[in-house]
C-alpha cells in the first residue's frame, strides 16, 4: 500500500509539473493589454541627444519606471526629434516623422514654436513635470476600454469599446508603437559631447492603422529600427486625423512576440 501511494503521489506531482509547464507555455504565446474605462494618460516627451537641456527630462522619464501606476494610469513614450542633428551629433533614435508630429501638435494647439525638452499630456503642453515624480492622473473621464492582443509573433488585434457617440461619425485611428528600454549612448560630438546618455520608453517603431470596422484593428507590429535589451508595446486611439488621444494602453513585451 505504501508503494502504491508513493507511485500515485509521484504521478500526481509529475502531472502537475507538466500542466504548469504547458499553461505557462500557452501564456507566453500571446499577451493582452487592457486599459481601464476611464482615460489613461498618454505622456509624450520630445527630446534629442543633440540638446544640452534634454538629459534632465530623459532622467525624469526614466524614473517613472518605478511609479506604481505606470501602464495603469499613464503610458509614457519618448520621441527623439531630428532638428538638432545639425549641431554635430546624429541622434540614432531620431526620425523626421517625430519632428513632424511635434510640429503638427503645435499647429493643432496654436503654439508658436516647438522646443526640447517638451512634454505633452493627452495632447496638451505640460510644463509642470519638474515638480512631480510622476503624473498626477485625473481618473474621472469615462472614455471606454482599449484592448490590445499580441496573438502571434509580430501580429496584433485591437478593439476599442465606448458608449460615447462618435463625433461627426469620424473614423478612429489606432497608433501602435514599439518602445526600447535601458538604452545607452556615448555622445562624441555636439552640445552633449563626452556624456553618457541613458534613455527609456524610446519610440523605435510606430505605425498608424485605419479602422477596419467599428472599433477594431489588426495588423503587424512595427519593426524597431534599433535593438534593445527590453521592449514595450503601446497603443492609443485618436479621432479622425487629430493627434489628441482618446484612450491608451500598453506594457512590457515578450521579446519572442516582437517579430515573426
Secondary structure, DSSP 4 states (H G I P E B T S, - for coil): -HHHHHHHHHHHHHHHHHHHHHHHHHHTT-EEEE--SBPPEEEEEEE-TT-TTSHHHHHHHHHGGG-TTBTTTEEEEEEEPSTTGGGS---TT--HHHHHHHHHHHHHTT-S---SSEEEETTEE--GGGG-SSPPP----B--EEEEEEEETTEEEEEEE--SPPGGG--EEEEEEEEEESEEEE--SSTTTT-EEEE-SEEEEEEEEE-SBTTEEEEEPPPPSS--SEEEEEEEEEETT--SEEEEEEEEE-GGGS--
